[in-house]
Amino acid sequence: MSTNYEPLIPAEPEVDEHGVAVSRRYGDVYHSRSGALGQARNVFLAGNGLPQRWRGRRSFTVCETGFGLGNNFLALWDAWRGDADRPARLHVVSFEAHPFRKPDLRGLLLAQHEGEMAALARQLADAWPLLLPGIHRLEFEAGAVTLTLVFGPVARTARQVQARVDAFFLDGFSPRVNPDMWSPALFGQMARLAAPQATAATWCCAGQVRRDLRDAGFLVSKAAGFGGKREMTTATLRPELSQRQAGRAGAPMRGVLVVGGGLAGAGVAHALAMRGHGVTVFDPVFAHGLGASHAGHEAIALSPVASSDDDLRARLARAGTLRALQRWQSLPEEARPLVCGSLVMAQSADEEDAQRRTVDILGFPGEWVSWLDRRKASERAGIPLPRGALYFPLGQRIQPAALLEGLLGQPGIACRAESVAALRRLEDGRWQALDDQGEVLAEAGQVVLANARHAGRLLACVTQAEGGGMLPVLPRLQAMYGMAGQVSHYRAGDIPAPRCIVSADGYTLPVARGRQVAGSTYVLYPECAALTAEGEREIGEKLERLLGDADAPGRLAAAAPVGGWAGWRAAVHDRLPVIGQAGRDTGLWLACAYGSRGLTWSALAGDIIGAQMDEEPVPLERDLLGKIAPR
């Protein structure tokens, strides 16, 4: 099978005779022997006019081309903390092809720093992500400081970043040993990302680097160097490019209307409220409580997936799982997901072989995925299993009604038990939500449709003031369809109860509040979503195939559930979610078509929309954003 997948290769720790960290791979030091913090402050901060340039700004974004040990980030963070006129939000994007493992990073940093800088270094090491390719978002200072790490070769990953960068720290290894970090292609990507009047600074003063920066659109100059280097390079985006970049949309109006109070709407509302937006969520189901859309639904699974070529579904599911883990573990206990692990069981000997090969090819850390044979999988589950399985330690069991209450109960969110029948866009770009009599329910600068299969119908009811422009045609949304489905609830002890999520054709979850959930069914184009005897039989048969005992055939298929839950899913033909803005600068956003992975997409969609609204670095690669975009 042809694939572009490249395993992530960690850095190996080593220090030279001066105690400075060096790279075995590149034969170069990670920072000047005159001091990591001195280099960061004199070359990268001062070279970009910081902290002076960020004063009076709502937010400021820095992009660094080589994270290394993170000393530049620590120096920048420390400067932000010490500046009374700092921006409310500081965002840092940093590329790293060979990240350190967490213990190695911690050890090297704490050997360098003491006092307040050591405290910041510990926070960084504590938050350090699993070594998985792609984009990782870390948050500090209650979200006021974000670090968006991009793991993988910069020649490939630079074009995957969406951000609006005010200052660049060019800090790769020497051009002689690592030319990809100084290439015209990378500098071209910098010009794409640059905000008006963006600056850059680097210790490197090679003539070819300066010429390539000029060709990319920067005015280049020299400055006094640091640590024995006579000169360094600084640069500023050319005025004509700054004017072009200034044409991009500015900060949005802060009020947001969200239509739909299920998992999609709650994830978006929570992410926007955390960013300071005032959010109003409309859903008539709120008349019965904030968690009413999943009332009686005891538990759901959030399970990652894996493929040998790390395809787009696997990458999206990984991003969604990690976002949910970071976002939701700070919620109140009842709303907080249980990180119990997830076993995805093979359904044949051939599939067992394929799962083993997948784990070998990916080379992911065991903290993300491993393959367990039948004996080890059974030990992990705490019940006998018929075959081996992929094991994801970060699989989560979630009580959806409690999660909804936790997300929607955050400060800054107002929930209204009303139905939005139509939308109107005013001449100034603001949006109005209307009831079925045409009366205005509320208005705001942005509106998010998170109402699943009803989103297309509401889009058809959009009216616009004269001169407001036309909304684009959204073929993905027009093709959305509904599916009903149900799950069964069993008394604890009536069927084998695993300690973790177990899935294959069907699934079953650890016991929650005396009930064990098993599922599920898929019914296309039904008249309603309801519990049926046929659905109970189908789930029983799936349980039999999943956990059936050869000594008691048919026992699980015949086990009687004590209830269940039925609901709707919405999907489009490619079974990917629809997330993003419905046309440039429209202020109309979509978060729908989640299918059977509403939990996987919920937190991720909220942060994608929030980041794009506020012009933050977006925590997902551009190729994946394109696949889930409304158009």
Secondary structure in CASP SS format (residue, H / E / C, confidence):
PFRMAT SS
TARGET T0000
AUTHOR 0000-0000-0000
METHOD secondary structure of the structure
MODEL  1
M C 1.00
S C 1.00
T C 1.00
N C 1.00
Y C 1.00
E C 1.00
P C 1.00
L C 1.00
I C 1.00
P C 1.00
A C 1.00
E C 1.00
P C 1.00
E C 1.00
V E 1.00
D C 1.00
E C 1.00
H C 1.00
G C 1.00
V C 1.00
A E 1.00
V E 1.00
S E 1.00
R C 1.00
R C 1.00
Y C 1.00
G C 1.00
D E 1.00
V E 1.00
Y C 1.00
H C 1.00
S C 1.00
R C 1.00
S C 1.00
G C 1.00
A H 1.00
L H 1.00
G H 1.00
Q H 1.00
A H 1.00
R H 1.00
N H 1.00
V H 1.00
F H 1.00
L H 1.00
A H 1.00
G H 1.00
N C 1.00
G C 1.00
L C 1.00
P C 1.00
Q H 1.00
R H 1.00
W H 1.00
R C 1.00
G C 1.00
R C 1.00
R C 1.00
S E 1.00
F E 1.00
T E 1.00
V E 1.00
C E 1.00
E E 1.00
T C 1.00
G C 1.00
F C 1.00
G C 1.00
L C 1.00
G C 1.00
N H 1.00
N H 1.00
F H 1.00
L H 1.00
A H 1.00
L H 1.00
W H 1.00
D H 1.00
A H 1.00
W H 1.00
R H 1.00
G C 1.00
D C 1.00
A C 1.00
D C 1.00
R C 1.00
P C 1.00
A C 1.00
R E 1.00
L E 1.00
H E 1.00
V E 1.00
V E 1.00
S E 1.00
F E 1.00
E E 1.00
A C 1.00
H C 1.00
P C 1.00
F C 1.00
R C 1.00
K H 1.00
P H 1.00
D H 1.00
L H 1.00
R H 1.00
G H 1.00
L H 1.00
L H 1.00
L H 1.00
A H 1.00
Q H 1.00
H C 1.00
E C 1.00
G H 1.00
E H 1.00
M H 1.00
A H 1.00
A H 1.00
L H 1.00
A H 1.00
R H 1.00
Q H 1.00
L H 1.00
A H 1.00
D H 1.00
A H 1.00
W C 1.00
P C 1.00
L C 1.00
L C 1.00
L C 1.00
P C 1.00
G E 1.00
I E 1.00
H E 1.00
R E 1.00
L E 1.00
E E 1.00
F E 1.00
E H 1.00
A H 1.00
G H 1.00
A C 1.00
V E 1.00
T E 1.00
L E 1.00
T E 1.00
L E 1.00
V E 1.00
F E 1.00
G C 1.00
P C 1.00
V H 1.00
A H 1.00
R H 1.00
T H 1.00
A H 1.00
R H 1.00
Q H 1.00
V C 1.00
Q C 1.00
A C 1.00
R C 1.00
V E 1.00
D E 1.00
A E 1.00
F E 1.00
F E 1.00
L E 1.00
D C 1.00
G C 1.00
F C 1.00
S C 1.00
P C 1.00
R C 1.00
V C 1.00
N C 1.00
P H 1.00
D H 1.00
M H 1.00
W H 1.00
S C 1.00
P H 1.00
A H 1.00
L H 1.00
F H 1.00
G H 1.00
Q H 1.00
M H 1.00
A H 1.00
R H 1.00
L H 1.00
A E 1.00
A E 1.00
P E 1.00
Q E 1.00
A E 1.00
T E 1.00
A E 1.00
A E 1.00
T E 1.00
W C 1.00
C C 1.00
C C 1.00
A C 1.00
G H 1.00
Q H 1.00
V H 1.00
R H 1.00
R H 1.00
D H 1.00
L H 1.00
R H 1.00
D H 1.00
A H 1.00
G C 1.00
F E 1.00
L E 1.00
V E 1.00
S E 1.00
K E 1.00
A E 1.00
A E 1.00
G C 1.00
F C 1.00
G C 1.00
G C 1.00
K C 1.00
R C 1.00
E E 1.00
M E 1.00
T E 1.00
T E 1.00
A E 1.00
T E 1.00
L E 1.00
R C 1.00
P H 1.00
E H 1.00
L H 1.00
S H 1.00
Q H 1.00
R H 1.00
Q H 1.00
A H 1.00
G C 1.00
R C 1.00
A C 1.00
G C 1.00
A C 1.00
P C 1.00
M C 1.00
R C 1.00
G C 1.00
V E 1.00
L E 1.00
V E 1.00
V E 1.00
G C 1.00
G C 1.00
G C 1.00
L H 1.00
A H 1.00
G H 1.00
A H 1.00
G H 1.00
V H 1.00
A H 1.00
H H 1.00
A H 1.00
L H 1.00
A H 1.00
M H 1.00
R C 1.00
G C 1.00
H C 1.00
G C 1.00
V E 1.00
T E 1.00
V E 1.00
F E 1.00
D C 1.00
P H 1.00
V H 1.00
F H 1.00
A H 1.00
H H 1.00
G C 1.00
L C 1.00
G C 1.00
A H 1.00
S H 1.00
H H 1.00
A C 1.00
G C 1.00
H C 1.00
E C 1.00
A C 1.00
I E 1.00
A E 1.00
L E 1.00
S C 1.00
P C 1.00
V C 1.00
A C 1.00
S C 1.00
S C 1.00
D C 1.00
D C 1.00
D C 1.00
L H 1.00
R H 1.00
A H 1.00
R H 1.00
L H 1.00
A H 1.00
R H 1.00
A H 1.00
G H 1.00
T H 1.00
L H 1.00
R H 1.00
A H 1.00
L H 1.00
Q H 1.00
R H 1.00
W H 1.00
Q C 1.00
S C 1.00
L C 1.00
P C 1.00
E C 1.00
E C 1.00
A C 1.00
R C 1.00
P C 1.00
L E 1.00
V E 1.00
C C 1.00
G C 1.00
S E 1.00
L E 1.00
V E 1.00
M E 1.00
A C 1.00
Q C 1.00
S C 1.00
A H 1.00
D H 1.00
E H 1.00
E H 1.00
D H 1.00
A H 1.00
Q H 1.00
R H 1.00
R H 1.00
T H 1.00
V H 1.00
D H 1.00
I H 1.00
L H 1.00
G C 1.00
F C 1.00
P C 1.00
G C 1.00
E C 1.00
W C 1.00
V C 1.00
S E 1.00
W E 1.00
L E 1.00
D C 1.00
R H 1.00
R H 1.00
K H 1.00
A H 1.00
S H 1.00
E H 1.00
R H 1.00
A H 1.00
G C 1.00
I C 1.00
P C 1.00
L C 1.00
P C 1.00
R C 1.00
G C 1.00
A E 1.00
L E 1.00
Y E 1.00
F E 1.00
P C 1.00
L C 1.00
G C 1.00
Q E 1.00
R E 1.00
I E 1.00
Q C 1.00
P H 1.00
A H 1.00
A H 1.00
L H 1.00
L H 1.00
E H 1.00
G H 1.00
L H 1.00
L H 1.00
G C 1.00
Q C 1.00
P C 1.00
G C 1.00
I E 1.00
A E 1.00
C E 1.00
R E 1.00
A C 1.00
E C 1.00
S C 1.00
V C 1.00
A C 1.00
A E 1.00
L E 1.00
R E 1.00
R E 1.00
L C 1.00
E C 1.00
D C 1.00
G C 1.00
R C 1.00
W E 1.00
Q E 1.00
A E 1.00
L E 1.00
D C 1.00
D C 1.00
Q C 1.00
G C 1.00
E C 1.00
V E 1.00
L E 1.00
A E 1.00
E E 1.00
A E 1.00
G C 1.00
Q E 1.00
V E 1.00
V E 1.00
L E 1.00
A C 1.00
N C 1.00
A H 1.00
R H 1.00
H H 1.00
A H 1.00
G H 1.00
R H 1.00
L H 1.00
L H 1.00
A C 1.00
C C 1.00
V E 1.00
T E 1.00
Q E 1.00
A C 1.00
E C 1.00
G C 1.00
G C 1.00
G C 1.00
M C 1.00
L C 1.00
P C 1.00
V C 1.00
L C 1.00
P H 1.00
R H 1.00
L H 1.00
Q H 1.00
A C 1.00
M C 1.00
Y E 1.00
G E 1.00
M E 1.00
A E 1.00
G E 1.00
Q E 1.00
V E 1.00
S E 1.00
H E 1.00
Y E 1.00
R E 1.00
A E 1.00
G C 1.00
D C 1.00
I E 1.00
P C 1.00
A C 1.00
P C 1.00
R C 1.00
C C 1.00
I E 1.00
V E 1.00
S E 1.00
A C 1.00
D C 1.00
G C 1.00
Y E 1.00
T E 1.00
L C 1.00
P C 1.00
V C 1.00
A E 1.00
R C 1.00
G C 1.00
R E 1.00
Q E 1.00
V E 1.00
A E 1.00
G E 1.00
S C 1.00
T C 1.00
Y C 1.00
V E 1.00
L E 1.00
Y C 1.00
P C 1.00
E C 1.00
C C 1.00
A C 1.00
A C 1.00
L C 1.00
T C 1.00
A H 1.00
E H 1.00
G H 1.00
E H 1.00
R H 1.00
E H 1.00
I H 1.00
G H 1.00
E H 1.00
K H 1.00
L H 1.00
E H 1.00
R H 1.00
L H 1.00
L H 1.00
G C 1.00
D C 1.00
A C 1.00
D C 1.00
A C 1.00
P C 1.00
G C 1.00
R H 1.00
L H 1.00
A H 1.00
A H 1.00
A C 1.00
A C 1.00
P C 1.00
V C 1.00
G E 1.00
G E 1.00
W E 1.00
A E 1.00
G E 1.00
W E 1.00
R E 1.00
A E 1.00
A E 1.00
V C 1.00
H C 1.00
D C 1.00
R C 1.00
L C 1.00
P C 1.00
V E 1.00
I E 1.00
G E 1.00
Q E 1.00
A C 1.00
G C 1.00
R C 1.00
D C 1.00
T C 1.00
G C 1.00
L E 1.00
W E 1.00
L E 1.00
A E 1.00
C E 1.00
A C 1.00
Y C 1.00
G C 1.00
S C 1.00
R C 1.00
G H 1.00
L H 1.00
T H 1.00
W H 1.00
S H 1.00
A H 1.00
L H 1.00
A H 1.00
G H 1.00
D H 1.00
I H 1.00
I H 1.00
G H 1.00
A H 1.00
Q H 1.00
M H 1.00
D C 1.00
E C 1.00
E C 1.00
P C 1.00
V C 1.00
P C 1.00
L C 1.00
E C 1.00
R H 1.00
D H 1.00
L H 1.00
L H 1.00
G H 1.00
K H 1.00
I H 1.00
A C 1.00
P C 1.00
R C 1.00
END
